[in-house]
Amino acid sequence: MNNKIKKNILDLEYNKDLQYSNTIVVIIFTYFIGLFIALTTNRFIFNLKEITLIITVSILILSTTTLLLLIIKSKLKKIINEITNLSI
């Protein structure tokens, strides 16, 4: 395969993964802004059941998004290394 074609394909892959990571960051901020608004407007009754539910959902969302961000970051690093190794 031609190096220019390979570089263009890698650039497209890099941009796709970069969009994924940006979307994940937006999802995280949107979740916490919504949670903050819900807590400050007293939409939750602060009993043990609801607090544990909020904490559980928050841990699930944070762990999933953090794992996805780490995977995407490693993919981005590999793509950058491949692009730099190409001789155009």
Buried (B, 14 or more C-beta within 10 A) or exposed (E): EEEEEBBEEBEEBBEEBEEBBEEBEEBBEEBEEEBEEEEEEEEEEEEEEEEEEBEEEEEEBEEEBEEBBEEBEEBBEBBEEBBEEEEE
